[in-house]
Amino acid sequence: MNWNYDPIKDYYTDEHGIKFHFIREGHRKDKSGFVRNLRTYRALDYDDPEGYLGACTTYYP
C-alpha cells in the first residue's frame, strides 16, 4: 500500500484521504553505530470514526 506524496507541500495522503504533514527531522543511531535520518509526519486534521489512524502510526517515546 503506497501513499501519495506531494513534494511541493511536503505531505502524504493515505488511501482514506488523511493527510500526514511534515513535523520535524531527527536522527537515530542503531546498535551498529549507523545514524539514520528520520522525518516525522503527522495527521493534523482528520475525521477518524473507525479508529483507523491508530493502525497507521507508531509511537516512539
Secondary structure, 3 states (H helix, E strand, C coil): CCCEEECCCCEEECCCCCEEEEEEEEEEECCCCCEEEEEEEEECCCCCCCCCHHHHCCCCC
